[in-house]
């Protein structure tokens, strides 16, 4: 990982670690869990985190933050963001967050352990890189930072195995 990117992850890690921020995130997690439980067919649920919730000044390129909960015993399926770089941490639980920058999936095992290095708790995914979560036997809570704003963040998912045609949507309309 490049030194500059690692420095950004350290700032984001510190921002999420603030006690009052954690309390606010826990309230968001509770709502997202309720949403996921109500929608049993969905593999994940999410809600944006207001940027003004963070006490620490975030890097200028950060335009949105999110709580995602990935359902236990699932593979979320391939997705990418054509208009955003995603930086994501394992907040509660663990999983394998795979990326596909070329033709092969690359595993990135992530866990929530404050003693672990940022490389083991965070992942940074450039624009247009396919990614997917593989979740074991408990829901996996992640906090994500994006370079696209809440109403601009686009998700693309392949409509077939070829990845040449895809479905596009925004997380918040």
C-alpha positions as CSV (number, residue, x, y, z in Angstrom):
1,X,0.0,0.0,0.0
2,X,1.3,3.4,-0.9
3,X,2.4,5.7,2.0
4,X,-0.1,8.4,1.1
5,X,-3.0,6.0,1.1
6,X,-1.9,4.5,4.4
7,X,-1.9,8.0,5.9
8,X,-5.4,8.6,4.7
9,X,-6.5,5.3,6.3
10,X,-4.9,6.2,9.6
11,X,-6.8,9.5,9.6
12,X,-10.1,7.7,8.9
13,X,-9.3,5.1,11.5
14,X,-8.8,7.8,14.1
15,X,-12.0,9.5,13.1
16,X,-14.0,6.4,13.6
17,X,-12.3,5.6,16.9
18,X,-13.7,8.7,18.7
19,X,-16.0,7.7,21.5
20,X,-18.9,10.0,20.6
21,X,-18.6,8.9,16.9
22,X,-18.8,5.3,18.0
23,X,-22.0,6.0,20.0
24,X,-23.6,7.6,17.0
25,X,-22.5,4.8,14.6
26,X,-24.0,2.3,17.0
27,X,-27.4,4.0,16.7
28,X,-27.1,3.8,12.9
29,X,-26.1,0.2,13.1
30,X,-29.2,-0.6,15.0
31,X,-31.4,1.0,12.3
32,X,-29.5,-0.8,9.6
33,X,-29.9,-4.2,11.4
34,X,-33.6,-3.6,11.7
35,X,-33.8,-2.9,8.0
36,X,-31.7,-6.0,7.1
37,X,-34.0,-8.2,9.3
38,X,-37.1,-6.8,7.6
39,X,-35.7,-7.6,4.2
40,X,-34.6,-11.2,4.4
41,X,-34.0,-11.5,0.7
42,X,-31.3,-8.8,0.7
43,X,-27.6,-9.6,1.2
44,X,-26.9,-6.2,2.8
45,X,-28.4,-3.0,4.1
46,X,-26.9,0.4,4.5
47,X,-27.3,4.0,5.7
48,X,-25.2,7.0,5.2
49,X,-23.3,8.5,8.2
50,X,-23.5,12.4,8.2
51,X,-19.9,13.7,7.7
52,X,-20.4,16.4,10.3
53,X,-20.7,13.6,12.9
54,X,-16.9,13.1,12.7
55,X,-14.9,15.3,15.1
56,X,-11.7,15.0,13.2
57,X,-11.2,16.8,9.9
58,X,-11.6,14.3,7.2
59,X,-9.5,14.4,4.0
60,X,-11.0,16.8,1.4
61,X,-11.7,14.0,-1.1
62,X,-14.1,12.2,1.3
63,X,-17.6,13.1,0.3
64,X,-19.7,10.4,2.1
65,X,-19.5,7.8,4.8
66,X,-21.7,4.7,5.3
67,X,-22.6,1.9,7.6
68,X,-23.1,-1.4,5.7
69,X,-24.1,-4.7,7.2
70,X,-23.4,-7.7,5.1
71,X,-25.6,-10.7,5.9
72,X,-24.1,-13.7,7.5
73,X,-23.4,-16.8,5.4
74,X,-23.5,-14.9,2.1
75,X,-21.4,-13.7,-0.8
76,X,-22.6,-10.2,-1.6
77,X,-21.8,-10.6,-5.3
78,X,-19.6,-8.5,-7.6
79,X,-20.1,-4.7,-7.6
80,X,-18.1,-1.6,-8.4
81,X,-18.3,2.1,-8.1
82,X,-17.4,3.9,-11.4
83,X,-17.4,7.3,-9.7
84,X,-15.8,6.7,-6.3
85,X,-12.8,5.3,-4.5
86,X,-14.0,3.3,-1.5
87,X,-12.1,3.0,1.8
88,X,-13.7,0.5,4.1
89,X,-13.0,-0.8,7.6
90,X,-14.2,-3.9,9.5
91,X,-16.2,-2.3,12.3
92,X,-17.8,-5.4,13.9
93,X,-17.1,-9.0,12.8
94,X,-14.9,-10.2,10.0
95,X,-14.9,-11.4,6.5
96,X,-13.1,-11.7,3.2
97,X,-13.4,-8.6,1.1
98,X,-12.3,-9.6,-2.4
99,X,-11.2,-7.3,-5.2
100,X,-10.8,-8.1,-8.9
101,X,-8.5,-5.5,-10.4
102,X,-7.7,-7.9,-13.3
103,X,-9.0,-11.3,-14.2
104,X,-8.7,-13.0,-10.7
105,X,-10.3,-12.4,-7.4
106,X,-7.8,-11.4,-4.7
107,X,-8.7,-12.1,-1.0
108,X,-8.3,-9.5,1.7
109,X,-9.2,-10.9,5.1
110,X,-10.4,-8.2,7.4
111,X,-11.1,-8.2,11.1
112,X,-12.0,-5.7,13.8
113,X,-9.0,-5.8,16.1
114,X,-7.7,-2.5,17.3
115,X,-4.2,-4.0,17.7
116,X,-4.1,-5.1,14.1
117,X,-2.4,-2.9,11.5
118,X,-4.5,-0.7,9.3
119,X,-3.8,-3.0,6.3
120,X,-5.6,-5.8,8.2
121,X,-8.6,-3.7,9.2
122,X,-9.0,-1.5,6.1
123,X,-9.2,-1.9,2.4
124,X,-8.9,0.8,-0.3
125,X,-10.6,0.1,-3.5
126,X,-10.0,2.3,-6.6
127,X,-12.7,3.5,-8.9
128,X,-14.2,0.8,-11.2
129,X,-12.6,-2.2,-9.4
130,X,-15.0,-5.1,-8.9
131,X,-15.3,-6.2,-5.2
132,X,-17.5,-8.5,-3.1
133,X,-17.8,-9.6,0.5
134,X,-17.7,-13.1,1.7
135,X,-19.3,-13.4,5.1
136,X,-19.1,-16.3,7.6
137,X,-21.6,-17.1,10.3
138,X,-22.3,-13.6,11.8
139,X,-23.4,-10.4,10.1
140,X,-20.4,-8.2,9.2
141,X,-20.6,-4.5,10.0
142,X,-18.3,-2.2,8.0
143,X,-17.9,1.5,7.8
144,X,-17.1,2.9,4.4
145,X,-15.8,6.3,3.1
146,X,-16.4,7.3,-0.5
147,X,-15.1,10.0,-2.8
148,X,-18.6,10.4,-4.2
149,X,-21.4,12.2,-2.3
150,X,-24.4,10.4,-0.7
151,X,-26.7,11.1,-3.7
152,X,-24.0,10.6,-6.3
153,X,-22.6,7.2,-5.3
154,X,-23.2,4.7,-8.1
155,X,-23.2,0.9,-7.8
156,X,-22.8,-1.3,-10.8
157,X,-23.5,-5.0,-10.7
158,X,-22.9,-7.5,-13.6
159,X,-26.1,-8.8,-15.3
160,X,-24.3,-11.9,-16.5
161,X,-21.0,-13.7,-15.9
162,X,-19.3,-11.7,-18.6
163,X,-19.3,-8.4,-16.7
164,X,-19.9,-6.7,-20.1
165,X,-23.4,-5.7,-19.3
166,X,-24.4,-4.4,-15.9
167,X,-27.2,-2.9,-13.8
168,X,-26.5,0.6,-12.4
169,X,-28.2,2.2,-9.4
170,X,-27.6,4.8,-6.7
171,X,-27.6,3.9,-3.1
172,X,-29.7,7.0,-2.3
173,X,-32.0,8.5,-4.9
